[in-house]
Amino acid sequence: MKRLLAALLLAFAALSAMAGGPARADDCILDHCADRRSSPDAPAASAPDPAPWRRSSGGGALAGDFDFYVLALSWSPSFCAMGGAARSPAQCASGANPGFVVHGLWPQNDYGYPRQCPGNGFLPFSVLSSLGDLYPDQGLARHEWRQHGLCSGKPPSGYFADVRTARDAIAVPPAFKAPATDLRLSPLDVQRAFFDANPRLRPGMMAVTCRRGLFQEARFCLSKDLRAFVPCPQVAQQGCRSQSVVLPAAR
């Protein structure tokens, strides 16, 4: 009897070895898995890529895989006051008088943002030619498509349609539409003005940035479908820390 039991144990051990040894911590039966933390040296389970054609061979992000959008509206007079005329002469020409202009619509994650997304970085002229009222410079539109638009997972026409929708969804406070003189405000004052003009906008859903004592941008966090403002702690915490900023009037 003992010999028979020993033989059975040896046969079971052989079968286990043929099947790949004892069950690993990352083995699963349907949705019931072992505790993956029980074996720190066990290799991590690799889930199949749901859309391998959208991932770059260089390890970039998966296009369309992000949490929300950030719409950045740049205060054009500040850009021009900091030497922007050399990069965008038309934007800073005397009498052009733009206030807020679109810097970009950026796919964003709760922590960080997607980069090096795959896709064709060429922006067709049929799309580019329709963006004159959206971006102050064609070079900026091309850059934004390569840097951020590809990560949206949409074609150029769809992405820039979203940029326009997002831009049009923001109500600019009357005080910022065409100030005749320079304004000195605190970053919180700028946010409060936008809260008053956009009733669904709340603290923690936007940020004000500054540079060299000048107001630079207002950044708004929007859901992926652009239907709502969303909380974005990391973006909000990266706002301007100055006590006050200057909003230069257009020259």
Buried (B, 14 or more C-beta within 10 A) or exposed (E): EEEEEEEEEEEEEEEEEEEEEEEBBBEEEEEEEBEBEEEEEBEEEEEEEEEEEBBBEEEBBBBBBBBBBBBBBBBBBBBBBEEBBEEBEEBBEEEBEBBBBBBBBBBBBEEEBBBEBBBEEEBEEEBBEBBEEBBBBBEBBBBBBBBBBBBBBBBBEEBBBBBBBBBEBBEBBEBBEEBEEEBEBBBBBBBBBBBEBBEEBEEBBBBBBBBEEBBBBBBBBBEBEBEBBBEBEBBBEEBBEBEBBBBBBBE
